Each structure stands twice: as C-alpha cells, then as structure tokens.
Amino acid sequence: MNNRTIKNRAELKSAIDELEKKKAIQEEALITELHAAGESLKPINVLKKVTSSPGVRNNLLKGAIGLGAGILSKNLLIGSSAGVLKNIIGNVLKFGVATLVAKNSGKIKEKGTGILKRLF
C-alpha cells in the first residue's frame, strides 16, 4: 500500500481491506516458514543433514565404535560394582581405549578383516 491520502469512507474501507489482505498473506507466509523451520529442527532431520557428509559420518562411526570398545573394556576388566578407586581407573581405561580405537580404527579394521579372511 502506498502513502495516499484517504478522502472518504469508501477509500478508508478500501484501504482497510487492502491491509487486511496483506496481513493475511503475511501471516500465511510466516506460518509456512515456521512449519518449515520446525521440520528442519526435528532430531531425525538434523541427524540426516549432519550425516550426509561422508567425512562426518565416518568420524561419528569411529567415535561410537571407540566409545563402545571403551565401555566394553571397562565392564570386562573392572566390572559393574566396584569401589571409588576402581571406578576412577575404569573410567580412565574406558576413555583411553575409546580414544585409541577411534584414532586407529583404520588399522584395527585392516587387522580384523585379515583375521576374518584367514579364518574363513
């Protein structure tokens, strides 16, 4: 709407109608954008977007495997019910193994593949 001078009731009503139409269009656009933003922020969509890159996916996989190996090693060596000192040592062991596995996952994969080929 432009800055025009309204001179009578008919022009005022026309101007109000134009503004109400403009408001309705803007509200609809805002609601559409809000739904799109909400959809893009859903956890599954965020995860899909993050893991679409092969490098990121590979790093996440390495970290998950490392963390799993660390937790497994802690539970196997220390056990679930232990004293304070054993828990501290177990946590250090868990994160040490997790870091070691995550950093050397390529070598571990090669050796594991080699062992499996020899067995079968």
Secondary structure by P-SEA (a helix, b strand, c coil): ccccccccaaaaaaaaaaaaaaaaaaaaaaaaaaaaaaaaacaaaaaaaaaccaaaaaaaaaaaaaaaaaaaaaaaaccccccaaaaaaaaaaaaaaaaaaaacaaaaaaaaaaaaaaac
